[in-house]
Amino acid sequence: MQHKAKKFSTRSKVVTSAAVLAALGTGVVGAVSASADTPAVVPAALKGKTTTTSTHLTVDAATDAARAALDAAEKAGQRVTVAVVDRNGNTIVTLRGDGAGPQSYESAIKKAYTAVSWNAPTSELAKRLENAPNLKDIPGTLFLAGGAPVAYHEAPVAAVGVAGAPSGDLDEQFARAGVAAIDNGR
Protein backbone atom coordinates (compact mmCIF):
# COMPACT_ATOMS: atom_id res chain seq x y z
CA MET A 1 0.00 0.00 0.00
CA GLN A 2 1.38 3.38 -0.95
CA HIS A 3 0.96 6.56 1.02
CA LYS A 4 0.85 9.82 -0.76
CA ALA A 5 2.44 12.81 0.87
CA LYS A 6 0.03 15.64 1.44
CA LYS A 7 1.15 18.83 -0.26
CA PHE A 8 1.07 22.04 1.72
CA SER A 9 0.11 25.31 0.13
CA THR A 10 2.50 28.21 0.10
CA ARG A 11 0.23 30.02 2.54
CA SER A 12 0.38 27.06 5.00
CA LYS A 13 4.16 26.99 4.75
CA VAL A 14 4.46 30.73 5.45
CA VAL A 15 2.06 30.61 8.42
CA THR A 16 3.85 27.56 9.91
CA SER A 17 7.28 29.16 9.43
CA ALA A 18 6.10 32.39 11.04
CA ALA A 19 4.75 30.48 14.04
CA VAL A 20 8.05 28.60 14.48
CA LEU A 21 10.09 31.82 14.23
CA ALA A 22 7.82 33.55 16.74
CA ALA A 23 8.26 30.69 19.21
CA LEU A 24 12.03 30.73 18.78
CA GLY A 25 12.11 34.51 19.13
CA THR A 26 10.18 34.34 22.37
CA GLY A 27 12.67 31.81 23.74
CA VAL A 28 15.67 33.94 22.74
CA VAL A 29 14.16 37.11 24.20
CA GLY A 30 13.36 35.23 27.41
CA ALA A 31 16.91 33.90 27.65
CA VAL A 32 18.44 37.31 27.00
CA SER A 33 16.21 39.06 29.51
CA ALA A 34 16.91 36.35 32.09
CA SER A 35 20.64 37.05 31.80
CA ALA A 36 20.33 40.83 31.75
CA ASP A 37 22.21 42.91 34.26
CA THR A 38 19.34 43.35 36.64
CA PRO A 39 20.12 43.33 40.33
CA ALA A 40 19.31 40.06 42.05
CA VAL A 41 16.70 40.16 44.75
CA VAL A 42 18.29 38.96 47.96
CA PRO A 43 15.88 37.78 50.60
CA ALA A 44 16.54 39.13 54.05
CA ALA A 45 17.36 35.60 55.20
CA LEU A 46 20.46 35.52 52.95
CA LYS A 47 21.94 38.74 54.22
CA GLY A 48 24.47 38.92 57.00
CA LYS A 49 25.58 35.71 58.64
CA THR A 50 24.28 33.21 56.10
CA THR A 51 26.94 33.59 53.41
CA THR A 52 30.72 33.45 53.31
CA THR A 53 33.47 34.62 51.04
CA SER A 54 36.44 32.44 50.25
CA THR A 55 39.83 33.08 48.72
CA HIS A 56 40.97 31.10 45.71
CA LEU A 57 44.33 30.78 44.02
CA THR A 58 44.55 32.36 40.57
CA VAL A 59 45.40 30.29 37.51
CA ASP A 60 48.62 32.29 37.11
CA ALA A 61 49.70 31.56 40.69
CA ALA A 62 48.82 27.88 40.30
CA THR A 63 50.82 27.70 37.07
CA ASP A 64 53.80 29.41 38.74
CA ALA A 65 53.65 26.92 41.62
CA ALA A 66 53.46 23.92 39.29
CA ARG A 67 56.31 25.22 37.16
CA ALA A 68 58.49 25.90 40.23
CA ALA A 69 57.87 22.39 41.59
CA LEU A 70 58.61 20.80 38.22
CA ASP A 71 61.75 22.92 37.82
CA ALA A 72 62.98 21.83 41.27
CA ALA A 73 62.41 18.19 40.35
CA GLU A 74 64.14 18.52 36.98
CA LYS A 75 67.09 20.26 38.64
CA ALA A 76 67.38 17.24 40.95
CA GLY A 77 67.16 14.88 37.98
CA GLN A 78 63.71 13.55 38.91
CA ARG A 79 60.80 12.82 36.56
CA VAL A 80 57.57 13.81 38.25
CA THR A 81 54.06 15.07 37.74
CA VAL A 82 52.84 18.17 39.59
CA ALA A 83 49.21 19.02 40.34
CA VAL A 84 47.76 22.13 41.93
CA VAL A 85 44.22 21.99 43.29
CA ASP A 86 41.97 24.75 44.60
CA ARG A 87 40.31 25.04 48.00
CA ASN A 88 37.59 22.62 46.91
CA GLY A 89 40.04 20.02 45.63
CA ASN A 90 39.39 20.79 41.97
CA THR A 91 42.45 20.57 39.74
CA ILE A 92 43.64 23.97 38.52
CA VAL A 93 46.75 22.84 36.66
CA THR A 94 48.72 19.66 36.13
CA LEU A 95 52.17 19.38 34.57
CA ARG A 96 53.52 15.96 33.68
CA GLY A 97 57.27 16.15 33.37
CA ASP A 98 59.12 14.39 30.58
CA GLY A 99 59.50 10.72 31.45
CA ALA A 100 57.20 10.79 34.49
CA GLY A 101 55.58 7.44 35.19
CA PRO A 102 51.94 6.85 34.28
CA GLN A 103 50.91 6.44 37.93
CA SER A 104 52.32 9.84 38.86
CA TYR A 105 49.50 11.84 37.27
CA GLU A 106 46.69 10.50 39.45
CA SER A 107 48.94 10.27 42.52
CA ALA A 108 49.93 13.95 42.29
CA ILE A 109 46.28 15.02 42.13
CA LYS A 110 45.34 12.82 45.08
CA LYS A 111 48.25 14.09 47.18
CA ALA A 112 47.25 17.70 46.49
CA TYR A 113 43.60 16.91 47.28
CA THR A 114 44.60 15.25 50.55
CA ALA A 115 46.83 18.17 51.59
CA VAL A 116 44.15 20.80 50.95
CA SER A 117 41.44 18.71 52.62
CA TRP A 118 43.31 18.67 55.94
CA ASN A 119 45.44 21.79 55.46
CA ALA A 120 48.54 19.78 56.28
CA PRO A 121 51.46 18.23 54.43
CA THR A 122 50.71 14.67 53.42
CA SER A 123 53.84 13.43 55.19
CA GLU A 124 52.24 14.51 58.48
CA LEU A 125 48.90 13.05 57.49
CA ALA A 126 50.52 9.69 56.68
CA LYS A 127 51.60 9.49 60.33
CA ARG A 128 47.97 9.86 61.42
CA LEU A 129 47.15 6.53 59.77
CA GLU A 130 48.73 4.76 62.75
CA ASN A 131 45.89 6.01 64.98
CA ALA A 132 43.16 6.19 62.33
CA PRO A 133 43.85 3.60 59.61
CA ASN A 134 40.40 4.13 58.05
CA LEU A 135 41.47 7.58 56.83
CA LYS A 136 43.01 5.89 53.80
CA ASP A 137 39.53 4.72 52.77
CA ILE A 138 38.30 8.26 52.05
CA PRO A 139 37.77 8.51 48.28
CA GLY A 140 40.24 10.62 46.33
CA THR A 141 42.88 10.75 49.07
CA LEU A 142 46.44 9.45 49.12
CA PHE A 143 48.35 9.44 52.40
CA LEU A 144 51.88 9.46 51.03
CA ALA A 145 54.39 12.29 51.33
CA GLY A 146 54.33 14.71 48.42
CA GLY A 147 51.45 17.10 49.07
CA ALA A 148 51.81 20.57 50.57
CA PRO A 149 48.96 22.98 51.36
CA VAL A 150 48.79 26.66 50.45
CA ALA A 151 47.13 28.70 53.20
CA TYR A 152 45.91 32.26 53.44
CA HIS A 153 45.15 33.57 56.94
CA GLU A 154 45.51 30.00 58.26
CA ALA A 155 42.80 28.69 55.90
CA PRO A 156 43.66 26.36 53.01
CA VAL A 157 43.20 27.90 49.56
CA ALA A 158 45.07 25.35 47.45
CA ALA A 159 47.67 22.59 47.53
CA VAL A 160 50.54 21.33 45.43
CA GLY A 161 50.97 17.61 44.93
CA VAL A 162 54.01 15.91 43.40
CA ALA A 163 54.47 12.26 42.52
CA GLY A 164 57.06 10.21 40.69
CA ALA A 165 60.32 10.70 42.58
CA PRO A 166 61.84 7.64 44.25
CA SER A 167 60.71 8.84 47.69
CA GLY A 168 57.83 10.81 49.11
CA ASP A 169 60.32 13.05 50.88
CA LEU A 170 61.64 14.23 47.51
CA ASP A 171 58.12 14.66 46.17
CA GLU A 172 57.24 16.81 49.14
CA GLN A 173 60.44 18.83 48.82
CA PHE A 174 59.39 19.70 45.25
CA ALA A 175 55.82 20.46 46.34
CA ARG A 176 57.17 22.87 48.96
CA ALA A 177 59.20 24.57 46.23
CA GLY A 178 55.90 25.17 44.43
CA VAL A 179 54.31 26.63 47.56
CA ALA A 180 57.39 28.83 48.09
CA ALA A 181 56.96 30.24 44.56
CA ILE A 182 53.49 31.45 45.56
CA ASP A 183 54.76 32.84 48.87
CA ASN A 184 57.55 34.67 47.04
CA GLY A 185 55.20 36.09 44.43
CA ARG A 186 57.03 34.42 41.57
N, C-alpha and C positions, 0 to 999 in steps of 0.2 A: 504494500500500500504506500502510495506516495503522498507526501504532505506538500502543499504549496505554501510558500512564504507569502504572508500578507504584505502588500505594498502600502507604504505610508505616503500620504500626500505631502507635498512641500510644506503646506501650512502646519500639519501635524509635527513634522520634523522641527520647524522653527519654534513652535510653542513648547515642545519637549526640551529643546536645547536651551531656550530661555529659562525654563523652570530649573534645569540642572545648574545653569550659571548663577541664577539667583540664590539657590541653596548653597552653592560653593562660596559665593560672595558673602553671604550671611555668616558662614563659618569662619572665613578669613577675617571679617570685620570683628567678630566676637573674639577671635584669638588675639588680634592686635589690640583691641581695647582691654582685654584681660591682662596684657603685658605692659600696658601704658604706665607711665611714671606717675601714678596716683598714690598718694600716701596710704599706707596700710592702716587699717583700723586696729588698734591694739586694745583689747579688753583690759579693763582695770586689773583683772586677775593676773595678767602677764607683766605688769609693771613692777618695778622694784626688785624684790627678793626672789623672783621666780625664774630669772634667767641669769646666765653667766657669760663671760667673755673669756676666750682662751687664746693663747699665743701659739702660733704655728711657725715652723721653720720655712723660709722661702726656698723656692727651687734653686736659686743661685747659691744659697748657703749650703743646701744639701749636696749640690754638685761639687762645690769647693771641698766639703768634708769627704765625699767619696773619692775625689781626685787626690786629696792629701793622703788618705789611707792607702790608696793603691800605689801612689808614689813611694810611700814609706816601705811598703812590701816589696816593690820592684827594686828599690835601693838595697834591700836586704837579700835580694835574689829569690824572693818567694813569689809563687804564682797563686793568687787569691782572687776571690770575688768579694766585692764590697756592696753592702746595701744600706740605704738610709731610709728609715721609716718616720712618719709623722707621729704626733701625739696619740692618734687613734690606731697606730700600728699599720697604717696603709703605706705601701712602698712609694717613696718619692723618686728615688733614683737607684739604679743598680749598675755597677760596672764590673764586668767579668774580665779579669786580666788575661793576657795571652797565656795559654797553657794551663789555666785553672781547671781543676777537675770538675766533672759534671755534677758531683754532689755539692760542690761549694756554693752554687747559686742558691738553692733552697735553704741550705744551712745558714748562709749569711743573713737571709731575710728572717729566718726564725730566731737567730741570735739577737738581731736588732729588735724584733717584736718582743722578745722576752725581756730585754734590757729596759725598753720604754714602759712595759707593763708594770714592772716593779721599781722603776727608777733606780736601778742598781746595776753595776757591772755583772755580767753573767758568770764571771769567775766566783764572785761572792754568792750568787744565787745557787750555783752548783753545790756549794758547801751546805746549803739549807736542805738539800735532798736527804742528808743523813737523818734529820729530824722529821722531815715530811716527804717521804719517798713518792707520794702520790702527786706531788707537784708536776712531775715529768709527764703525767697523763693529761695535762691541760692542752687542748688542741692548739697547734701553731707555735708551741714553745720548744726551745732547745736549751737545756741547761748545761752548756759547755762554754768554756771561756772563749771570748771573742766578740762580745757585745758590750757597748759602752753607751750610757744614756747622755742626752743633752738636756740640761735643766735651765730654766729661767725662773728666778725667784723661788728656788727650791722645788719647782714643779716640772715634771718631765714634758718636754715639747717635741722630742725626737730621740732617735738612737742610731748609732752606727754599728753595723754588724759585719764581721770579717770572717771568712772561712777559707780553708785551703792550705794554710801553712802546716808544717809538721807538728805544731803544738798549739794548743789554745792560748798559751801565754803569748806567743808571737802574734796570733790573730788579734788578741786584745790590745797588744802594744800598737798594732796598726790602727785599730779602731780608735784608740785614744789619740793617735796622731790626727785622725779625722775630726774628732771633737775639738782638739786644740786649734785646728784651722778655723773653726767657727768662733772659738773664744778669742782668737787673735785677729778676727775680722779679715781673714785672707780673701 
